[in-house]
Amino acid sequence: SPKSIPTTPSELIHNSFEFTDTNIQQDELQPIIIEIEEEKKKIIQNEAIQTGSVKLNIFLIYIRSCKLIMITLISLFFSLTIFATLSTNIWLSKWTDEVKVINITNTKSSRTSQIYYMNIYSILGIIQGFLAFAMQLSQKLAGYIAGRQLHGIILIGILHAPMSFFDTTPIGRIINRFSKDIDSVDSALPNAFSQALTTLITVIATLIILTYGSWFAIIEFIPLAFLFIYIQRIYISSSRQLRRLDSVTRSLIFANFSETIQGLSSIRAYHAQQRFIDLSDKYMDRNQSCNLASSVSNRWLGFHLEMIANLLTLLIAITAVFMRNYLTAGTVGLMITYALQITHSFNMLVRTSSDIETNIVSVERINEYGQLTPEAPWEIPLTKPSPRWPTNGNIQNLSLRYRENLQVVVKDFSINIQSGEKIGIIGRTGSGKSSLCLSLFRMIEPTNGTIIIDDVDICLIGLHDLRSKITIIPQDAIIFAGTVRFNIDPFSNYSDIEIWTVLELVHLKERIHMMENGLLHLLAEGGQNMSAGERQLLCLARALLRKSKIFIFDEATAATDMETDRLIQQTIRLRFKHATVLTIAHRLHTILDSTKILVLSNGSLQEYDEPIRLAANPNSSFVKLLRGANIHPSDIKSIASF
């Protein structure tokens, strides 16, 4: 068999000699290579599904999450509970034998002896109950601690994940891990461990008592134990993989539900309700097929375990009959009692141990997100920029791609931007305008080249130091569920007077005044109780309040009417007079008075100069775009700054 499955085209070609006996030619491999390459270029990647047994490392991660002191306490109380259980049952056996003597003699001392046995048995029972309670309490605390630790692992992993991860991962997958998988870690997994330990105590005590009654019982048990293990391994391999499939198919349900809610107005507008209902039904059927298969496998396990356990009970009863002359009545009674219990005990032990390995898959999935390659460090003390940073910028030979194996979206790009310059960035859809701006925030890391601001390579400083100094107003306004004040000043760094001032500058003051609670008016998630233009204006107010030295407007007024757009442009010219402004233009007239115009095409720099100079060349790309917008080049006036 081949050593491994090739994951890249080069490996596939390199390993093709292994298949020469099947007469596979190089040209026959080409479609497979193309398919692999196309799979890598998909924006949304298929969710990875692990196969085989859960690695020991995953169990160790959960154990470490429980903390060493809790594991020590659980082990201690577990051992003491076994000892107390054995002591209680053996004492009961002796008491049973003593009752036979008491019934024969019926003396005062015999009755005193009976009280003595009863008192000791009561004390042992109380101790056993206390130890069992202490063990259960330790398990619950350990599960609580582990749940918090693992939630922290996945939360940090998601918060520090690069933007490329969110581009390729549907929100439903993330929701599924934070809901179903975290729920399994919080409840199902601790309960499985608790039941497994409790059942294991019963099984160990049962085996010791059966061996104590007759060493021959151990000979009967050994082959049946191997049969139990064999059945368990067959079951767990299916159960574990069904849990993984259940998690993956559940992610599709969450993703489809989230997308349906977000696009509900479009779905109704195009009368596509039935299509999405059918899609939801299909995803539900896939998930339920996994649950049905899981239920069937559980029934298969239960049937076989019952058969084996009943066989063991029969053998123990036969042993007791043949060895009746060597066993006391109490010992025989104890053996038969526990032989009858062994059916349930072994059944539960196999089930709970299987439940542990099935639910530990959630830890595996949480750890997968915890091990995501993180963004660059938040802060780097050795390269922390000065408080006055930034002013001047320089981009040299910059190339960008969103992900490995994808095409370069910005190619060999070089410009210089002086402090206070107003740069208008134009180009057709897909020309690389937004990608260039995202690179300034290191949302996309450069493939080649450098971005230098005030002689500081932005790739050498912390992300917080970089992103806190630059303000962007994106195409899609970001509004959080909360008050108007929270959305403008989330960290409460500014006074109400300052907030009202910026609201007036963006012409939202009257609108907010009309709201019921003013600045304390609650906004819906995504700003659904505001118009698209109002959401964009609110983001502009947020930007004005920060007073950054570098501002980026990514088609910020595309959703506003012409009059509002004109008022916003006046505000930008007045308030950002001394700041460096990069404007991605949706309406060309908004950037005609920029210091310089940057024209992009297919990720390459086409033109970069003053508008008046570019307009003077009738063959320039800038002039062609102007004509497409019904603007005559002669209408442009030379304006060096705002």
Secondary structure, 3 states (H helix, E strand, C coil): CCCCCCCCHHHHHHCHHHHHHHCCCHHHHHHHHHHHHHHHHCCCCCCCCCCCCCCHHHHHHHHHHCCHHHHHHHHHHHHHHHHHHHHHHHHHHHHHHHHHHHHHHCCHHHHHHHHHHHHHHHHHHHHHHHHHHHHHHHHHHHHHHHHHHHHHHHHHHHHCCCHHHHHHCCHHHHHHHHHHHHHHHHHHHHHHHHHHHHHHHHHHHHHHHHHHHCCHHHHHHHHHHHHHHHHHHHHHHHHHHHHHHHHHHHHHHHHHHHHHHHCHHHHHHCCCHHHHHHHHHHHHHHHHHHHHHHHHHHHHHHHHHHHHHHHHHHHHHHHHHHCCCCCCHHHHHHHHHHHHHHHHHHHHHHHHHHHHHHHHHHHHHHHHHHCCCCCCCCCCHHHCCCCCCCCCEEEEEEEECCCCCCCCCEEEEEEEECCCCEEEEECCCCCCHHHHHHHHCCCCCEEEEEEEECCEEHHHCCHHHHHCCEEEECCCCCCCCEEHHHHHCCCCCCCHHHHHHHHHHCCCHHHHHHCCCHHHCEECHHHCCCCHHHHHHHHHHHHHHHCCCEEEEECCCCCCCHHHHHHHHHHHHHHCCCCEEEEECCCHHHHCCCCEEEEEECCEEEEEECHHHHHHCCCCHHHHHHHHCCCCHHHCCCCCCC
